[in-house]
Amino acid sequence: MKPKVHVRSIQQLHQLAGPEPPRHPLFSIHRIEDLNLAHGNFPESMTYDFYTIGLKKNLEGYIKYGRTNYDFQEGALGFAAPYQLMEFHKDLIQNADGWLFFFEKEFLNGSKLSGCIDDYGFFDYQTNEGLHLSKKEEKSIEEIFKNIELEYKLPIDRYSKQVVLSNLELLLTYSQRYYTRQFVVRNEVDSTIYSNFKVQLNSLFKEGKIHGLPTVDLLAGKLHLSANYLSDYLKSTTGKSAMEHIHMAILDIAKKELQTTNKSVSEIAFDLGFEYPHYFSRLFKKKTGSTPTAFRAASE
């Protein structure tokens, strides 16, 4: 394995991969079957300063994303934000096809996406949480890639950027829709996520006292998922985010403690992982409409 390389621009990526220089300084798009990723200078392990969206099919090998190996042979749409680690075999694309679309954050300046690109949580999903497309969905996504490719190959004019950005926004909107569908119908993969989440969450409180409040990152790590994927999955399938579920668990225990023990509000707060009792009281009132003290008094 070659040393990890940090790629700072699309221009540098083109130099490493060996194709012609990018036609636009802030974005580029390529068909995987046309790339020569086995080029001698191309890194097998890299991070980069720009965003990537890839539709990958029939890859002979694996991509390592963070600590997870993922086989893309069945085809998936994957997203990566800047600074994420990507690793793969140099012979990965033999007999493979698909698309790779790269764009710098500066490309979004002045557009609607500039202020909301980070709201698309799937850019921070792990690779094994890729979007698995139906044939009909895949066709829709490929049409968008073709539109971007067509614009990429045309001479740059005053409309070039807007055309590409419009197609990018459409691609992201479709991806949100398809991920919601995937959360619901891919039961063979996701059916145990909610039950395992509840088991892990409840286990944190078994000792009656925890060190710090449970976080989405902590629970996602126990489930070998990214925090964004876990929260989006729970939101889509239960109507509540991961953090909302954590708050519900905390409040259930707090209510029981207030009703059945003589512990002070501060003691209960510390036992539940709150560093400062007034944070607990604020959360309790926000979620129940009553202060802990008033709740206890009403329960007597």
Secondary structure, 3 states (H helix, E strand, C coil): CCCCEEECCHHHHHHHHCCCCCCCCCEEEEEHHHCCCCCCCCCCEEEECCEEEEEEECCCCCEEECCEEECCCCCEEEEECCCCCEEECCCCCCCCEEEEEEECHHHHCCCHHHHCHHHCHHHHCCHHHCECCCHHHHHHHHHHHHHHHHHHHCCCCCCHHHHHHHHHHHHHHHHHHHHHHHHHHCHHHHCCHHHHHHHHHHHCCCCCCCCCCCCHHHHHHHCCCCHHHHHHHHHHHHCCCHHHHHHHHHHHHHHHHHHHCCCCHHHHHHHCCCCCHHHHHHHHHHHHCCCHHHHHHHHC
